[in-house]
Amino acid sequence: MSVTYTAVLPVREETVHRLTGLLDAERTRRGTRARTRSLTCRDQAILALRWFCDGTRITQLAADNKISVSTGYDYLHEAIDVL
């Protein structure tokens, strides 16, 4: 059995927008085609910020976003690299 809940991430919306923009710029630089990624830049930014701020385990982040753990690590490290 599991329980669904809503949480608030303790970061300003501007922080999410900034990281989203950096990720979008990196995808553009790499030539990533539209709709080829499992997560949007915003969802990827939130994944990374949850890891930084709350220490959420990558297995939980992957499950919450319906991606593999391997993809979760890839997305996390991409976000770290653009920072």
Secondary structure as UniProt FT lines:
FT   HELIX           13..30
FT   TURN            34..35
FT   HELIX           41..54
FT   HELIX           58..65
FT   HELIX           69..82
//
